Amino acid sequence: MNGEVCAVISNNSNSQALGKTRIEGVSEYHLTNKTYAEDELNETICKVLTECGEDIVVFVGHMKKPETKV
């Protein structure tokens, strides 16, 4: 598959993935239910994915089932 990473979203501010995105110049987002209400968090995730024009979304280490609209 030919593709590129357009954004990395993590609920862990110490995530190694976020550290690597800083080096590669990829947009990074620290989004968590500690700083967003659940519905606002899902909406923000959808907004980030829509703005970056995603075709495929990969959840790595994500243990929570996303809302169906994601």
mmCIF file of the N, C-alpha and C atoms, coordinates in Angstrom:
data_MODEL
# 
_entry.id   MODEL 
# 
loop_
_atom_site.group_PDB 
_atom_site.id 
_atom_site.type_symbol 
_atom_site.label_atom_id 
_atom_site.label_alt_id 
_atom_site.label_comp_id 
_atom_site.label_asym_id 
_atom_site.label_entity_id 
_atom_site.label_seq_id 
_atom_site.pdbx_PDB_ins_code 
_atom_site.Cartn_x 
_atom_site.Cartn_y 
_atom_site.Cartn_z 
_atom_site.occupancy 
_atom_site.B_iso_or_equiv 
_atom_site.pdbx_formal_charge 
_atom_site.auth_seq_id 
_atom_site.auth_comp_id 
_atom_site.auth_asym_id 
_atom_site.auth_atom_id 
_atom_site.pdbx_PDB_model_num 
ATOM 1   N N  . MET A 1 1  ? 0.850   -1.166 0.000  1.00 0.00 ? 1  MET A N  1 
ATOM 2   C CA . MET A 1 1  ? 0.000   0.000  0.000  1.00 0.00 ? 1  MET A CA 1 
ATOM 3   C C  . MET A 1 1  ? 0.901   1.236  0.000  1.00 0.00 ? 1  MET A C  1 
ATOM 4   N N  . ASN A 1 2  ? 0.591   2.161  -0.854 1.00 0.00 ? 2  ASN A N  1 
ATOM 5   C CA . ASN A 1 2  ? 1.308   3.426  -0.922 1.00 0.00 ? 2  ASN A CA 1 
ATOM 6   C C  . ASN A 1 2  ? 0.493   4.477  -0.170 1.00 0.00 ? 2  ASN A C  1 
ATOM 7   N N  . GLY A 1 3  ? 1.069   5.082  0.831  1.00 0.00 ? 3  GLY A N  1 
ATOM 8   C CA . GLY A 1 3  ? 0.327   6.084  1.594  1.00 0.00 ? 3  GLY A CA 1 
ATOM 9   C C  . GLY A 1 3  ? 1.252   6.887  2.473  1.00 0.00 ? 3  GLY A C  1 
ATOM 10  N N  . GLU A 1 4  ? 0.661   7.825  3.161  1.00 0.00 ? 4  GLU A N  1 
ATOM 11  C CA . GLU A 1 4  ? 1.432   8.635  4.093  1.00 0.00 ? 4  GLU A CA 1 
ATOM 12  C C  . GLU A 1 4  ? 0.599   8.913  5.321  1.00 0.00 ? 4  GLU A C  1 
ATOM 13  N N  . VAL A 1 5  ? 1.273   9.151  6.415  1.00 0.00 ? 5  VAL A N  1 
ATOM 14  C CA . VAL A 1 5  ? 0.612   9.489  7.672  1.00 0.00 ? 5  VAL A CA 1 
ATOM 15  C C  . VAL A 1 5  ? 0.285   10.976 7.627  1.00 0.00 ? 5  VAL A C  1 
ATOM 16  N N  . CYS A 1 6  ? -0.987  11.307 7.837  1.00 0.00 ? 6  CYS A N  1 
ATOM 17  C CA . CYS A 1 6  ? -1.368  12.722 7.802  1.00 0.00 ? 6  CYS A CA 1 
ATOM 18  C C  . CYS A 1 6  ? -1.532  13.294 9.199  1.00 0.00 ? 6  CYS A C  1 
ATOM 19  N N  . ALA A 1 7  ? -1.753  12.425 10.189 1.00 0.00 ? 7  ALA A N  1 
ATOM 20  C CA . ALA A 1 7  ? -1.937  12.899 11.562 1.00 0.00 ? 7  ALA A CA 1 
ATOM 21  C C  . ALA A 1 7  ? -1.786  11.725 12.520 1.00 0.00 ? 7  ALA A C  1 
ATOM 22  N N  . VAL A 1 8  ? -1.347  12.032 13.728 1.00 0.00 ? 8  VAL A N  1 
ATOM 23  C CA . VAL A 1 8  ? -1.296  11.047 14.797 1.00 0.00 ? 8  VAL A CA 1 
ATOM 24  C C  . VAL A 1 8  ? -2.064  11.628 15.972 1.00 0.00 ? 8  VAL A C  1 
ATOM 25  N N  . ILE A 1 9  ? -3.015  10.852 16.475 1.00 0.00 ? 9  ILE A N  1 
ATOM 26  C CA . ILE A 1 9  ? -3.833  11.263 17.614 1.00 0.00 ? 9  ILE A CA 1 
ATOM 27  C C  . ILE A 1 9  ? -3.532  10.302 18.750 1.00 0.00 ? 9  ILE A C  1 
ATOM 28  N N  . SER A 1 10 ? -3.235  10.841 19.924 1.00 0.00 ? 10 SER A N  1 
ATOM 29  C CA . SER A 1 10 ? -2.963  10.002 21.081 1.00 0.00 ? 10 SER A CA 1 
ATOM 30  C C  . SER A 1 10 ? -3.624  10.591 22.315 1.00 0.00 ? 10 SER A C  1 
ATOM 31  N N  . ASN A 1 11 ? -4.052  9.702  23.216 1.00 0.00 ? 11 ASN A N  1 
ATOM 32  C CA . ASN A 1 11 ? -4.572  10.170 24.494 1.00 0.00 ? 11 ASN A CA 1 
ATOM 33  C C  . ASN A 1 11 ? -3.463  10.186 25.548 1.00 0.00 ? 11 ASN A C  1 
ATOM 34  N N  . ASN A 1 12 ? -2.241  9.867  25.118 1.00 0.00 ? 12 ASN A N  1 
ATOM 35  C CA . ASN A 1 12 ? -1.086  9.817  26.010 1.00 0.00 ? 12 ASN A CA 1 
ATOM 36  C C  . ASN A 1 12 ? -0.065  10.857 25.564 1.00 0.00 ? 12 ASN A C  1 
ATOM 37  N N  . SER A 1 13 ? 0.118   11.887 26.346 1.00 0.00 ? 13 SER A N  1 
ATOM 38  C CA . SER A 1 13 ? 1.040   12.959 25.962 1.00 0.00 ? 13 SER A CA 1 
ATOM 39  C C  . SER A 1 13 ? 2.496   12.492 25.924 1.00 0.00 ? 13 SER A C  1 
ATOM 40  N N  . ASN A 1 14 ? 2.781   11.368 26.565 1.00 0.00 ? 14 ASN A N  1 
ATOM 41  C CA . ASN A 1 14 ? 4.139   10.812 26.568 1.00 0.00 ? 14 ASN A CA 1 
ATOM 42  C C  . ASN A 1 14 ? 4.317   9.709  25.529 1.00 0.00 ? 14 ASN A C  1 
ATOM 43  N N  . SER A 1 15 ? 3.376   9.588  24.622 1.00 0.00 ? 15 SER A N  1 
ATOM 44  C CA . SER A 1 15 ? 3.414   8.541  23.603 1.00 0.00 ? 15 SER A CA 1 
ATOM 45  C C  . SER A 1 15 ? 4.665   8.645  22.726 1.00 0.00 ? 15 SER A C  1 
ATOM 46  N N  . GLN A 1 16 ? 5.310   7.508  22.488 1.00 0.00 ? 16 GLN A N  1 
ATOM 47  C CA . GLN A 1 16 ? 6.461   7.491  21.596 1.00 0.00 ? 16 GLN A CA 1 
ATOM 48  C C  . GLN A 1 16 ? 6.050   7.879  20.180 1.00 0.00 ? 16 GLN A C  1 
ATOM 49  N N  . ALA A 1 17 ? 4.834   7.557  19.809 1.00 0.00 ? 17 ALA A N  1 
ATOM 50  C CA . ALA A 1 17 ? 4.347   7.917  18.472 1.00 0.00 ? 17 ALA A CA 1 
ATOM 51  C C  . ALA A 1 17 ? 4.333   9.432  18.295 1.00 0.00 ? 17 ALA A C  1 
ATOM 52  N N  . LEU A 1 18 ? 3.912   10.168 19.312 1.00 0.00 ? 18 LEU A N  1 
ATOM 53  C CA . LEU A 1 18 ? 3.915   11.625 19.209 1.00 0.00 ? 18 LEU A CA 1 
ATOM 54  C C  . LEU A 1 18 ? 5.333   12.160 19.086 1.00 0.00 ? 18 LEU A C  1 
ATOM 55  N N  . GLY A 1 19 ? 6.256   11.557 19.805 1.00 0.00 ? 19 GLY A N  1 
ATOM 56  C CA . GLY A 1 19 ? 7.654   11.975 19.701 1.00 0.00 ? 19 GLY A CA 1 
ATOM 57  C C  . GLY A 1 19 ? 8.203   11.776 18.304 1.00 0.00 ? 19 GLY A C  1 
ATOM 58  N N  . LYS A 1 20 ? 7.830   10.670 17.678 1.00 0.00 ? 20 LYS A N  1 
ATOM 59  C CA . LYS A 1 20 ? 8.306   10.385 16.315 1.00 0.00 ? 20 LYS A CA 1 
ATOM 60  C C  . LYS A 1 20 ? 7.674   11.326 15.301 1.00 0.00 ? 20 LYS A C  1 
ATOM 61  N N  . THR A 1 21 ? 6.427   11.715 15.509 1.00 0.00 ? 21 THR A N  1 
ATOM 62  C CA . THR A 1 21 ? 5.782   12.626 14.564 1.00 0.00 ? 21 THR A CA 1 
ATOM 63  C C  . THR A 1 21 ? 6.447   13.994 14.597 1.00 0.00 ? 21 THR A C  1 
ATOM 64  N N  . ARG A 1 22 ? 6.918   14.405 15.761 1.00 0.00 ? 22 ARG A N  1 
ATOM 65  C CA . ARG A 1 22 ? 7.624   15.687 15.867 1.00 0.00 ? 22 ARG A CA 1 
ATOM 66  C C  . ARG A 1 22 ? 8.860   15.680 14.974 1.00 0.00 ? 22 ARG A C  1 
ATOM 67  N N  . ILE A 1 23 ? 9.564   14.567 14.962 1.00 0.00 ? 23 ILE A N  1 
ATOM 68  C CA . ILE A 1 23 ? 10.773  14.432 14.147 1.00 0.00 ? 23 ILE A CA 1 
ATOM 69  C C  . ILE A 1 23 ? 10.411  14.435 12.659 1.00 0.00 ? 23 ILE A C  1 
ATOM 70  N N  . GLU A 1 24 ? 9.321   13.764 12.289 1.00 0.00 ? 24 GLU A N  1 
ATOM 71  C CA . GLU A 1 24 ? 8.930   13.617 10.888 1.00 0.00 ? 24 GLU A CA 1 
ATOM 72  C C  . GLU A 1 24 ? 8.108   14.801 10.355 1.00 0.00 ? 24 GLU A C  1 
ATOM 73  N N  . GLY A 1 25 ? 7.666   15.682 11.236 1.00 0.00 ? 25 GLY A N  1 
ATOM 74  C CA . GLY A 1 25 ? 6.888   16.833 10.805 1.00 0.00 ? 25 GLY A CA 1 
ATOM 75  C C  . GLY A 1 25 ? 5.420   16.531 10.531 1.00 0.00 ? 25 GLY A C  1 
ATOM 76  N N  . VAL A 1 26 ? 4.913   15.446 11.098 1.00 0.00 ? 26 VAL A N  1 
ATOM 77  C CA . VAL A 1 26 ? 3.506   15.062 10.932 1.00 0.00 ? 26 VAL A CA 1 
ATOM 78  C C  . VAL A 1 26 ? 2.685   15.767 12.009 1.00 0.00 ? 26 VAL A C  1 
ATOM 79  N N  . SER A 1 27 ? 1.474   16.175 11.668 1.00 0.00 ? 27 SER A N  1 
ATOM 80  C CA . SER A 1 27 ? 0.598   16.818 12.656 1.00 0.00 ? 27 SER A CA 1 
ATOM 81  C C  . SER A 1 27 ? 0.294   15.854 13.782 1.00 0.00 ? 27 SER A C  1 
ATOM 82  N N  . GLU A 1 28 ? 0.369   16.357 14.994 1.00 0.00 ? 28 GLU A N  1 
ATOM 83  C CA . GLU A 1 28 ? 0.111   15.522 16.163 1.00 0.00 ? 28 GLU A CA 1 
ATOM 84  C C  . GLU A 1 28 ? -0.952  16.161 17.035 1.00 0.00 ? 28 GLU A C  1 
ATOM 85  N N  . TYR A 1 29 ? -1.748  15.310 17.675 1.00 0.00 ? 29 TYR A N  1 
ATOM 86  C CA . TYR A 1 29 ? -2.837  15.787 18.516 1.00 0.00 ? 29 TYR A CA 1 
ATOM 87  C C  . TYR A 1 29 ? -2.888  14.956 19.784 1.00 0.00 ? 29 TYR A C  1 
ATOM 88  N N  . HIS A 1 30 ? -2.892  15.628 20.921 1.00 0.00 ? 30 HIS A N  1 
ATOM 89  C CA . HIS A 1 30 ? -3.075  14.960 22.206 1.00 0.00 ? 30 HIS A CA 1 
ATOM 90  C C  . HIS A 1 30 ? -4.514  15.231 22.631 1.00 0.00 ? 30 HIS A C  1 
ATOM 91  N N  . LEU A 1 31 ? -5.348  14.224 22.477 1.00 0.00 ? 31 LEU A N  1 
ATOM 92  C CA . LEU A 1 31 ? -6.773  14.358 22.777 1.00 0.00 ? 31 LEU A CA 1 
ATOM 93  C C  . LEU A 1 31 ? -7.149  13.293 23.802 1.00 0.00 ? 31 LEU A C  1 
ATOM 94  N N  . THR A 1 32 ? -7.799  13.701 24.866 1.00 0.00 ? 32 THR A N  1 
ATOM 95  C CA . THR A 1 32 ? -8.134  12.762 25.932 1.00 0.00 ? 32 THR A CA 1 
ATOM 96  C C  . THR A 1 32 ? -9.472  13.119 26.576 1.00 0.00 ? 32 THR A C  1 
ATOM 97  N N  . ASN A 1 33 ? -10.110 12.118 27.148 1.00 0.00 ? 33 ASN A N  1 
ATOM 98  C CA . ASN A 1 33 ? -11.383 12.380 27.833 1.00 0.00 ? 33 ASN A CA 1 
ATOM 99  C C  . ASN A 1 33 ? -11.166 13.068 29.172 1.00 0.00 ? 33 ASN A C  1 
ATOM 100 N N  . LYS A 1 34 ? -9.925  13.336 29.523 1.00 0.00 ? 34 LYS A N  1 
ATOM 101 C CA . LYS A 1 34 ? -9.639  14.129 30.725 1.00 0.00 ? 34 LYS A CA 1 
ATOM 102 C C  . LYS A 1 34 ? -9.749  15.620 30.423 1.00 0.00 ? 34 LYS A C  1 
ATOM 103 N N  . THR A 1 35 ? -9.620  15.990 29.145 1.00 0.00 ? 35 THR A N  1 
ATOM 104 C CA . THR A 1 35 ? -9.703  17.403 28.759 1.00 0.00 ? 35 THR A CA 1 
ATOM 105 C C  . THR A 1 35 ? -10.907 17.703 27.874 1.00 0.00 ? 35 THR A C  1 
ATOM 106 N N  . TYR A 1 36 ? -11.580 16.661 27.397 1.00 0.00 ? 36 TYR A N  1 
ATOM 107 C CA . TYR A 1 36 ? -12.779 16.825 26.568 1.00 0.00 ? 36 TYR A CA 1 
ATOM 108 C C  . TYR A 1 36 ? -13.888 15.943 27.112 1.00 0.00 ? 36 TYR A C  1 
ATOM 109 N N  . ALA A 1 37 ? -15.125 16.421 27.058 1.00 0.00 ? 37 ALA A N  1 
ATOM 110 C CA . ALA A 1 37 ? -16.273 15.576 27.346 1.00 0.00 ? 37 ALA A CA 1 
ATOM 111 C C  . ALA A 1 37 ? -16.340 14.520 26.240 1.00 0.00 ? 37 ALA A C  1 
ATOM 112 N N  . GLU A 1 38 ? -16.918 13.365 26.524 1.00 0.00 ? 38 GLU A N  1 
ATOM 113 C CA . GLU A 1 38 ? -16.923 12.240 25.576 1.00 0.00 ? 38 GLU A CA 1 
ATOM 114 C C  . GLU A 1 38 ? -17.449 12.615 24.195 1.00 0.00 ? 38 GLU A C  1 
ATOM 115 N N  . ASP A 1 39 ? -18.580 13.303 24.130 1.00 0.00 ? 39 ASP A N  1 
ATOM 116 C CA . ASP A 1 39 ? -19.132 13.676 22.818 1.00 0.00 ? 39 ASP A CA 1 
ATOM 117 C C  . ASP A 1 39 ? -18.242 14.703 22.118 1.00 0.00 ? 39 ASP A C  1 
ATOM 118 N N  . GLU A 1 40 ? -17.652 15.611 22.870 1.00 0.00 ? 40 GLU A N  1 
ATOM 119 C CA . GLU A 1 40 ? -16.752 16.614 22.307 1.00 0.00 ? 40 GLU A CA 1 
ATOM 120 C C  . GLU A 1 40 ? -15.456 15.956 21.813 1.00 0.00 ? 40 GLU A C  1 
ATOM 121 N N  . LEU A 1 41 ? -14.981 14.959 22.535 1.00 0.00 ? 41 LEU A N  1 
ATOM 122 C CA . LEU A 1 41 ? -13.778 14.230 22.130 1.00 0.00 ? 41 LEU A CA 1 
ATOM 123 C C  . LEU A 1 41 ? -14.004 13.531 20.798 1.00 0.00 ? 41 LEU A C  1 
ATOM 124 N N  . ASN A 1 42 ? -15.107 12.826 20.670 1.00 0.00 ? 42 ASN A N  1 
ATOM 125 C CA . ASN A 1 42 ? -15.421 12.133 19.415 1.00 0.00 ? 42 ASN A CA 1 
ATOM 126 C C  . ASN A 1 42 ? -15.562 13.120 18.260 1.00 0.00 ? 42 ASN A C  1 
ATOM 127 N N  . GLU A 1 43 ? -16.190 14.238 18.501 1.00 0.00 ? 43 GLU A N  1 
ATOM 128 C CA . GLU A 1 43 ? -16.363 15.264 17.482 1.00 0.00 ? 43 GLU A CA 1 
ATOM 129 C C  . GLU A 1 43 ? -15.009 15.835 17.053 1.00 0.00 ? 43 GLU A C  1 
ATOM 130 N N  . THR A 1 44 ? -14.124 16.052 18.014 1.00 0.00 ? 44 THR A N  1 
ATOM 131 C CA . THR A 1 44 ? -12.798 16.592 17.716 1.00 0.00 ? 44 THR A CA 1 
ATOM 132 C C  . THR A 1 44 ? -11.977 15.595 16.908 1.00 0.00 ? 44 THR A C  1 
ATOM 133 N N  . ILE A 1 45 ? -12.051 14.322 17.256 1.00 0.00 ? 45 ILE A N  1 
ATOM 134 C CA . ILE A 1 45 ? -11.353 13.292 16.481 1.00 0.00 ? 45 ILE A CA 1 
ATOM 135 C C  . ILE A 1 45 ? -11.867 13.273 15.053 1.00 0.00 ? 45 ILE A C  1 
ATOM 136 N N  . CYS A 1 46 ? -13.171 13.315 14.870 1.00 0.00 ? 46 CYS A N  1 
ATOM 137 C CA . CYS A 1 46 ? -13.758 13.347 13.527 1.00 0.00 ? 46 CYS A CA 1 
ATOM 138 C C  . CYS A 1 46 ? -13.283 14.566 12.752 1.00 0.00 ? 46 CYS A C  1 
ATOM 139 N N  . LYS A 1 47 ? -13.221 15.705 13.413 1.00 0.00 ? 47 LYS A N  1 
ATOM 140 C CA . LYS A 1 47 ? -12.785 16.942 12.763 1.00 0.00 ? 47 LYS A CA 1 
ATOM 141 C C  . LYS A 1 47 ? -11.340 16.823 12.282 1.00 0.00 ? 47 LYS A C  1 
ATOM 142 N N  . VAL A 1 48 ? -10.456 16.298 13.127 1.00 0.00 ? 48 VAL A N  1 
ATOM 143 C CA . VAL A 1 48 ? -9.052  16.129 12.753 1.00 0.00 ? 48 VAL A CA 1 
ATOM 144 C C  . VAL A 1 48 ? -8.939  15.210 11.540 1.00 0.00 ? 48 VAL A C  1 
ATOM 145 N N  . LEU A 1 49 ? -9.642  14.086 11.559 1.00 0.00 ? 49 LEU A N  1 
ATOM 146 C CA . LEU A 1 49 ? -9.569  13.136 10.458 1.00 0.00 ? 49 LEU A CA 1 
ATOM 147 C C  . LEU A 1 49 ? -10.130 13.717 9.166  1.00 0.00 ? 49 LEU A C  1 
ATOM 148 N N  . THR A 1 50 ? -11.197 14.467 9.268  1.00 0.00 ? 50 THR A N  1 
ATOM 149 C CA . THR A 1 50 ? -11.795 15.089 8.087  1.00 0.00 ? 50 THR A CA 1 
ATOM 150 C C  . THR A 1 50 ? -10.871 16.148 7.504  1.00 0.00 ? 50 THR A C  1 
ATOM 151 N N  . GLU A 1 51 ? -10.277 16.969 8.367  1.00 0.00 ? 51 GLU A N  1 
ATOM 152 C CA . GLU A 1 51 ? -9.392  18.036 7.896  1.00 0.00 ? 51 GLU A CA 1 
ATOM 153 C C  . GLU A 1 51 ? -8.138  17.503 7.211  1.00 0.00 ? 51 GLU A C  1 
ATOM 154 N N  . CYS A 1 52 ? -7.651  16.348 7.649  1.00 0.00 ? 52 CYS A N  1 
ATOM 155 C CA . CYS A 1 52 ? -6.435  15.824 7.018  1.00 0.00 ? 52 CYS A CA 1 
ATOM 156 C C  . CYS A 1 52 ? -6.772  14.988 5.787  1.00 0.00 ? 52 CYS A C  1 
ATOM 157 N N  . GLY A 1 53 ? -8.056  14.763 5.506  1.00 0.00 ? 53 GLY A N  1 
ATOM 158 C CA . GLY A 1 53 ? -8.463  14.058 4.292  1.00 0.00 ? 53 GLY A CA 1 
ATOM 159 C C  . GLY A 1 53 ? -8.133  12.579 4.325  1.00 0.00 ? 53 GLY A C  1 
ATOM 160 N N  . GLU A 1 54 ? -8.404  11.930 5.443  1.00 0.00 ? 54 GLU A N  1 
ATOM 161 C CA . GLU A 1 54 ? -8.034  10.528 5.614  1.00 0.00 ? 54 GLU A CA 1 
ATOM 162 C C  . GLU A 1 54 ? -8.811  9.617  4.668  1.00 0.00 ? 54 GLU A C  1 
ATOM 163 N N  . ASP A 1 55 ? -8.148  8.563  4.228  1.00 0.00 ? 55 ASP A N  1 
ATOM 164 C CA . ASP A 1 55 ? -8.796  7.496  3.473  1.00 0.00 ? 55 ASP A CA 1 
ATOM 165 C C  . ASP A 1 55 ? -8.861  6.225  4.317  1.00 0.00 ? 55 ASP A C  1 
ATOM 166 N N  . ILE A 1 56 ? -7.836  6.013  5.118  1.00 0.00 ? 56 ILE A N  1 
ATOM 167 C CA . ILE A 1 56 ? -7.750  4.841  5.980  1.00 0.00 ? 56 ILE A CA 1 
ATOM 168 C C  . ILE A 1 56 ? -7.377  5.316  7.373  1.00 0.00 ? 56 ILE A C  1 
ATOM 169 N N  . VAL A 1 57 ? -8.047  4.772  8.376  1.00 0.00 ? 57 VAL A N  1 
ATOM 170 C CA . VAL A 1 57 ? -7.747  5.098  9.766  1.00 0.00 ? 57 VAL A CA 1 
ATOM 171 C C  . VAL A 1 57 ? -7.231  3.825  10.431 1.00 0.00 ? 57 VAL A C  1 
ATOM 172 N N  . VAL A 1 58 ? -6.093  3.924  11.091 1.00 0.00 ? 58 VAL A N  1 
ATOM 173 C CA . VAL A 1 58 ? -5.506  2.787  11.791 1.00 0.00 ? 58 VAL A CA 1 
ATOM 174 C C  . VAL A 1 58 ? -5.470  3.117  13.275 1.00 0.00 ? 58 VAL A C  1 
ATOM 175 N N  . PHE A 1 59 ? -6.077  2.265  14.073 1.00 0.00 ? 59 PHE A N  1 
ATOM 176 C CA . PHE A 1 59 ? -6.053  2.426  15.520 1.00 0.00 ? 59 PHE A CA 1 
ATOM 177 C C  . PHE A 1 59 ? -4.978  1.496  16.073 1.00 0.00 ? 59 PHE A C  1 
ATOM 178 N N  . VAL A 1 60 ? -3.950  2.061  16.673 1.00 0.00 ? 60 VAL A N  1 
ATOM 179 C CA . VAL A 1 60 ? -2.856  1.281  17.231 1.00 0.00 ? 60 VAL A CA 1 
ATOM 180 C C  . VAL A 1 60 ? -2.826  1.510  18.735 1.00 0.00 ? 60 VAL A C  1 
ATOM 181 N N  . GLY A 1 61 ? -3.014  0.453  19.495 1.00 0.00 ? 61 GLY A N  1 
ATOM 182 C CA . GLY A 1 61 ? -3.007  0.578  20.942 1.00 0.00 ? 61 GLY A CA 1 
ATOM 183 C C  . GLY A 1 61 ? -4.256  1.248  21.477 1.00 0.00 ? 61 GLY A C  1 
ATOM 184 N N  . HIS A 1 62 ? -5.250  1.409  20.642 1.00 0.00 ? 62 HIS A N  1 
ATOM 185 C CA . HIS A 1 62 ? -6.499  2.071  21.033 1.00 0.00 ? 62 HIS A CA 1 
ATOM 186 C C  . HIS A 1 62 ? -7.457  0.995  21.533 1.00 0.00 ? 62 HIS A C  1 
ATOM 187 N N  . MET A 1 63 ? -7.830  1.077  22.784 1.00 0.00 ? 63 MET A N  1 
ATOM 188 C CA . MET A 1 63 ? -8.632  0.016  23.377 1.00 0.00 ? 63 MET A CA 1 
ATOM 189 C C  . MET A 1 63 ? -10.114 0.361  23.520 1.00 0.00 ? 63 MET A C  1 
ATOM 190 N N  . LYS A 1 64 ? -10.534 1.503  23.036 1.00 0.00 ? 64 LYS A N  1 
ATOM 191 C CA . LYS A 1 64 ? -11.919 1.921  23.155 1.00 0.00 ? 64 LYS A CA 1 
ATOM 192 C C  . LYS A 1 64 ? -12.575 1.926  21.790 1.00 0.00 ? 64 LYS A C  1 
ATOM 193 N N  . LYS A 1 65 ? -13.752 1.352  21.696 1.00 0.00 ? 65 LYS A N  1 
ATOM 194 C CA . LYS A 1 65 ? -14.469 1.337  20.433 1.00 0.00 ? 65 LYS A CA 1 
ATOM 195 C C  . LYS A 1 65 ? -14.897 2.765  20.074 1.00 0.00 ? 65 LYS A C  1 
ATOM 196 N N  . PRO A 1 66 ? -14.516 3.243  18.881 1.00 0.00 ? 66 PRO A N  1 
ATOM 197 C CA . PRO A 1 66 ? -14.901 4.604  18.489 1.00 0.00 ? 66 PRO A CA 1 
ATOM 198 C C  . PRO A 1 66 ? -16.384 4.683  18.153 1.00 0.00 ? 66 PRO A C  1 
ATOM 199 N N  . GLU A 1 67 ? -16.908 5.883  18.201 1.00 0.00 ? 67 GLU A N  1 
ATOM 200 C CA . GLU A 1 67 ? -18.282 6.116  17.781 1.00 0.00 ? 67 GLU A CA 1 
ATOM 201 C C  . GLU A 1 67 ? -18.432 5.713  16.327 1.00 0.00 ? 67 GLU A C  1 
ATOM 202 N N  . THR A 1 68 ? -19.606 5.327  15.900 1.00 0.00 ? 68 THR A N  1 
ATOM 203 C CA . THR A 1 68 ? -19.815 4.864  14.532 1.00 0.00 ? 68 THR A CA 1 
ATOM 204 C C  . THR A 1 68 ? -19.540 5.948  13.508 1.00 0.00 ? 68 THR A C  1 
ATOM 205 N N  . LYS A 1 69 ? -19.687 7.221  13.874 1.00 0.00 ? 69 LYS A N  1 
ATOM 206 C CA . LYS A 1 69 ? -19.439 8.277  12.894 1.00 0.00 ? 69 LYS A CA 1 
ATOM 207 C C  . LYS A 1 69 ? -17.961 8.509  12.642 1.00 0.00 ? 69 LYS A C  1 
ATOM 208 N N  . VAL A 1 70 ? -17.079 7.964  13.483 1.00 0.00 ? 70 VAL A N  1 
ATOM 209 C CA . VAL A 1 70 ? -15.642 8.077  13.266 1.00 0.00 ? 70 VAL A CA 1 
ATOM 210 C C  . VAL A 1 70 ? -15.323 7.115  12.188 1.00 0.00 ? 70 VAL A C  1 
# 
